[in-house]
Amino acid sequence: MQAAMDITAKYCHKEMEEYGSCVASNPSTWQQTCHELKMKVAQCTSSHPVIQKIREDCSKEFVEFERCLRENQDKPASCSPHVARFLGCAETVDLSGVAQP
């Protein structure tokens, strides 16, 4: 997972920083207010093979995490167990054979 985080930070740092700031600044409306920034992060990361592989292998956990965020927009911290499950899955993804720059 650290490799994917490093890649995301390396290639999408600006987008991630803007989205994170938006979420932090809009605790009750971040889902709507920050949607465009979220899409920019998704667009930035979607083209990288390592991130694609993790999303593919852990799609169930990621979908559950996103659903939790939608259902708990006023208290996103309540979704931390979902984050932990997704990260746990991501750490088990076999990245051998995936192109890494």
N, C-alpha and C positions, 0 to 999 in steps of 0.2 A: 504493500500500500504506500510505503514511503516513496517508492519510485514514481508512482502515479501522482502523489501529492507534489513531489519535486517537479515533475513535468508540468502539471497544472500551474504551479506557481511560476515556473520558468516561462511558459508560453502565454499564460493568461493572468499574470499578476495584476495588471491594471484593472481588468474586468472583475476579478475576484475582490479586489480591494474596494472598488466602487460599490459592488453589490453588498459586501459586508457592512460598509458604512451606511448604506441605505437601510438595510435591515435594522441595524442598531439605532438609527435615527427615527425609525417609524415602527415602534413595537406593536402597535395595534393594527396598522394598515400596510405593513411591509409587503404582504402577498400581492396586493394590487399596486401599491406605489412603486415597488421594485421589480415588477414583472419584466419590464424591458431590459433591465440590467441582468436579471436572471437569464433571460434569453441570450444575451451577449456572452455570458459565461458558458452557457450550453453550446452555443455556436462555436466558440473558441475551442472548447475541449472536445467537441464531437469528432473532430478530424484526426485526433491523435490515436494511433493503434493501441497503445497500452490502455488508455482510458476507455476506448471502445470495447476492448476485451473485458475489462472489469464491469462495465455497464451490462454487457451481454451476460456474463456469468452470474452477476448479482442483481439482475433486474428485479426479481421478486422483492428483495430487501429494500432496494432503492424506491420502488413503487410504494411500498408500505411506509417508508420514511416520508415521502412526498405527501401521501394521503394524511398521515399524522399532522404534518405541517398545515395542510389545508383545513383540517378539522380543529386545530388548536392554534389558530392565527394569533390569538391574544396571549398565548403562553407556549411559544415554540420550545422552551427548555423542557417541556414535558415529553418531547420526542427524543430525548437523549438515548433511551433504550433502543430505539429504531436506528439511530446513528451507530450505536455500538454493534448492532447486528450487521449492518451494512459494512462497516469497517472490518469486522471479523471475517465476513465473506470475502471482502476485497483482498485481505491478507492471504487467503488460500488460493487465489487465482494463479494458475500456472502461466507465467509470462515468458517462458522459454519459447523461442521461435517467433515472438512478437517483435517487430522492428522497433528498436529504441535508438533515438539519435544520440 
